[in-house]
Amino acid sequence: MAEATADKPWLNLYPATVPREVDLAAYSNLADLIEEALTKYADRVAFHCSGTDLTYRELDRLSSAFAVHLAKHGFQKGDRFALMMPNVLQYPIALMGCLRLGLTVVNCNPLYTARELEHQLRDSGAKGILVIENFASVLAEVIDRTDVKHVVVTGLGDRLSWWKGPGLNFLVRHVAKLVPEFKFGAAIRFNSALSDGAGGAIAREALGSEDVAFLQYTGGTTGVSKGAILTHGNIVANVLQSRAWLFGFQHDERDECVIAALPLYHIFALTACTFVYVTMGAKVVLVTNPRDVPAFVRQLAQHKFTVLPGVNTLFTALMNHEDFAKLDFSALRHGLGGGMAVQRATAEEWRRVTGTPLIEAYGLTETSPGATINPVTDGGYNGSIGLPIPSTEVRLRRDDGSWIALDDFESTGEICIRGPQVMRGYYNRPEETEKVLDADGWLSTGDVGRMDANGFFYIVDRKKDMILVSGFNVYPNEVEGVVAMHPGVLEVAAIGVPDGKSGEVVKIFVVRKDPSLTGPQVLAHCRENMTGYKIPKYVEFRNELPKTNVGKILRRELRDEEMRRKEAA
C-alpha cells in the first residue's frame, strides 16, 4: 500500500503496484511519447476501422508525411490546426502528424452547425483544417469569416489501400454522389497531402511541457463553448497517471484491444482510447457510427476486445440489443464509464451479461480529463466516481469558499481538483478562467460531491442542476438512478420545474423499454425507493432524449423546452 497522508486518505487503498506520484519529468512533450510507441510497437496494429488495419509503422510513416506537408505550407510550432473528423483512420494520422510538428490541435465536432463551427475556428485562430467531405458544406459557409487558409479534405471513401503504394503515388476516388458541392479554392485532398509529404523528415522545433498541445473546447452545455488550454505537460501527465492506475491493478499481460466508440475528438476518448492505449501498443478499433447498434455489435464480434469505454447510455443501448449477450467476453477486462454518471442498474446488468465490472471514472475537459477512477478490480458497483489518481488532490469546498474537513463524511461541497493534468486556463478568457481556477491551482468543477472515510468521492449533482423542493435539495442523479432501476425504463432525465406551492417540483422524462409502462407504475416505483419530496410530480414519456455528441443527456435542453412551453401557455 502507498503511505497515506492526512490530506490524502485515499492512498490507503492504493495497491503497492500503483505509485502515489508519477514521474512528470519522464517525457518533456507528447510527441516524444507518441514516437516512442511508433518505434517500439512498429509491427503491431495500431488502429482498425471498417476492415482495414493500420500498423504503428504505417502510422509513423503517414503521420510524418502529413506533418511534412503542413510544414511545406508554412505551418510551424504553435500554429492552430483544426480536425473536423469522425472516427476514421485519417483522424489518428492527422492528429499524430500535427503533434509531431508541434502544432496546437483544435478538435471540431463534424456535426457542428455553421454557427458553432465559425465560433470555434474564429475563437481558436485556426489557420488550417482537415474536414470530412460529407460535412464540408458547413465549412464553406463560414470559412471566409475565419483565419483558415489551408484546407485538407477527405472522405469515407478514401481507403488505406490507396496509402500503401510505393511513394504514395495514386489517384483519389471521389465519392461524388455522396458529397455536397463546395468551393475552397486551394483545398487539397488528404491523399495528395500525404503524397506531398512522403519521404520527408519532420523539422520540429523543441517542445516543452508548457507548450500547448490542444485547444479543447468544452461542449457548450453550460454556455458559450470555451477552449481549454491543454499543454503537452497536461496530456503527458494524464497519460502517465491513467496508465499507472489501470495497469497497476492488472497483473496479467494480454494483447490490449480497446473499442473506440466514443468520438476521438472528445477528450474522454482522445486521452483514454488514443494516447493511453496507443502508448501501450494496443489495437484501437474505431467505431464510426455507434448509434447503429446492430452494426456496432457485429463489429464487436470480430475482435477479442479487452476494454470498452463508454457512457451510461451507450452501455444501456448495447445491452438492450439481443445479440450483445452472445458475444465472446473472455478477453474483456472491464467497461470504463465516464462522461456522465454510471447508474447502478446499468452496472449490475453489465456484470450479469459480461461477467466483468463496469468501472466508473470522472474528469472534465479541463483535467485532460482523468481525475478519479475506481479500482480496476472485480468489486461490485459502489456508486462512487472512485479515488483520486496518482499526483492528484481532490477537496470539497463550501459556497463561502471554506474547505470541508477531510474527516467530515456527511457534508457536501463543490468538488475541486489540483494536479498536473489541470488546464492552464481558457483561451483568451481570463475572466472565465478566474471563475474556475484559483491562485493555488485548484479547479472548481461545478459538481457537488462528498467523500467517504476511505477517500472515495461521490457526485451528488451539478450545482445548477440541483432542484430545490420546499427548501430541500433534490439531486437529479439520485432520482434518475432510482427510476432507471425499473425494468421497464430504458433512459430517464430529471429536471426541476416551477411550482407555486413548493418552489420547484421534480419532472422526469422517460424513454420506455417496455411499451406498456405507465406513469403511475413509474411513480409507484419511486414511492417505494425515495422519500416524499424527491418523488417526481410529473412523468413525460419520450421516444428519445436530447444528448451531446458523446451520448450525455442534456437536461438543459429539457429545461429550456419547459420554459418555452410555459411562456407559450
Residue, then its C-alpha position, 0 to 999 in steps of 0.5 A: m500500500a502507498e503511505a497515506t497522508a492526512d490530506k490524502p486518505w485515499l492512498n490507503l487503498y492504493p495497491a503497492t503496484v500503483p505509485r502515489e506520484v508519477d514521474l512528470a519529468a519522464y517525457s518533456n512533450l507528447a510527441d516524444l511519447i507518441e514516437e516512442a510507441l511508433t518505434k517500439y510497437a512498429d509491427r503491431v496494429a495500431f488502429h482498425c476501422s471498417g476492415t482495414d488495419l493500420t500498423y504503428r509503422e504505417l502510422d509513423r510513416l503517414s503521420s510524418a508525411f502529413a506533418v511534412h506537408l503542413a510544414k511545406h505550407g508554412f505551418q510551424k510550432g504553435d500554429r492552430f490546426a483544426l480536425m473536423m473528423p469522425n472516427v476514421l483512420q485519417y483522424p489518428i494520422a492527422l492528429m499524430g502528424c500535427l503533434r509531431l510538428g508541434l502544432t496546437v490541435v483544435n478538435c471540431n465536432p463534424l456535426y457542428t452547425a455553421r454557427e458553432l463551427e465559425h465560433q470555434l475556428r474564429d475563437s481558436g485562430a485556426k489557420g488550417i483544417l482537415v474536414i470530412e467531405n460529407f460535412a464540408s458544406v458547413l465549412a464553406e459557409v463560414i470559412d471566409r469569416t475565419d483565419v483558415k487558409h489551408v484546407v485538407v479534405t477527405g472522405l469515407g471513401d478514401r481507403l488505406s489501400w490507396w496509402k500503401g503504394p510505393g511513394l504514395n503515388f495514386l489517384v483519389r476516388h471521389v465519392a461524388k454522389l455522396v458529397p455536397e458541392f463546395k468551393f475552397g479554392a486551394a483545398i487539397r485532398f488528404n491523399s495528395a497531402l500525404s503524397d506531398g509529404a512522403g519521404g520527408a523528415i519532420a523539422r520540429e522545433a523543441l517542445g516543452s511541457e508548457d507548450v500547448a498541445f490542444l485547444q479543447y473546447t468544452g461542449g457548450t452545455t453550460g454556455v458559450s463553448k470555451g477552449a481549454i488550454l491543454t499543454h503537452g505537460n497536461i496530456v503527458a501527465n494524464v497519460l502517465q497517471s491513467r496508465a499507472w492506475l489501470f495497469g497497476f491493478q492488472h497483473d496479467e499481460r494480454d494483447e490490449c484491444v480497446i473499442a473506440a466508440l466514443p468520438l476521438y475528438h472528445i477528450f474522454a476518448l482522445t486521452a483514454c482510447t488514443f494516447v493511453y492505449v496507443t502508448m501501450g501498443a494496443k489495437v484501437v478499433l474505431v467505431t464510426n457510427p455507434r448509434d447503429v447498434p446492430a452494426f456496432v455489435r457485429q463489429l464487436a464480434q470480430h475482435k477479442f476486445t479487452v476494454l470498452p469505454g463508454v457512457n451510461t447510455l451507450f452501455t444501456a443501448l448495447m445491452n438492450h440489443e439481443d445479440f450483445a449477450k452472445l458475444d465472446f467476453s473472455a478477453l474483456r477486462h472491464g467497461l470504463g464509464g465516464g462522461m456522465a454518471v454510471q447508474r447502478a442498474t446499468a452496472e449490475e446488468w453489465r456484470r450479469v451479461t459480461g461477467t466483468p465490472l463496469i468501472e466508473a471514472y470522472g474528469l472534465t475537459e479541463t483535467s485532460p480529463g482523468a481525475t478519479i477512477n475506481p479500482v480496476t478490480d472485480g468489486g461490485y458497483n459502489g456508486s462512487i466516481g472512485l479515488p483520486i489518481p496518482s499526483t492528484e488532490v481532490r477537496l470539497r469546498r463550501d459556497d463561502g469558499s471554506w474547505i470541508a474537513l477531510d474527516d467530515f463524511e456527511s457534508t457536501g461541497e463543490i468538488c475541486i481538483r489540483g494536479p498536473q493534468v489541470m488546464r492552464g486556463y481558457y483561451n483568451r478568457p481570463e475572466e472565465t478562467e478566474k471563475v474556475l481556477d484559483a491562485d493555488g491551482w485548484l479547479s472548481t468543477g461545478d459538481v457537488g460531491r462528498m467523500d467517504a472515510n476511505g477517500f472515495f468521492y461521490i457526485v451528488d449533482r451539478k450545482k445548477d442542476m440541483i432542484l430545490v423542493s420546499g427548501f430541500n435539495v433534490y439531486p437529479n442523479e439520485v432520482e434518475g438512478v432510482v427510476a432507471m432501476h425499473p425494468g421497464v425504463l430504458e433512459v430517464a432525465a430529471i429536471g426541476v420545474p416551477d411550482g407555486k406551492s413548493g418552489e420547484v417540483v421534480k419532472i422526469f422524462v422517460v424513454r420506455k423499454d417496455p411499451s406498456l409502462t405507465g406513469p403511475q407504475v413509474l411513480a409507484h416505483c419511486r414511492e417505494n425507493m425515495t422519500g416524499y419530496k424527491i418523488p417526481k410530480y410529473v412523468e413525460f414519456r419520450n421516444e428519445l432524449p436530447k444528448t451531446n455528441v458523446g451520448k450525455i443527456l442534456r437536461r438543459e435542453l429539457r429545461d429550456e423546452e419547459m420554459r418555452r412551453k410555459e411562456a407559450a401557455 
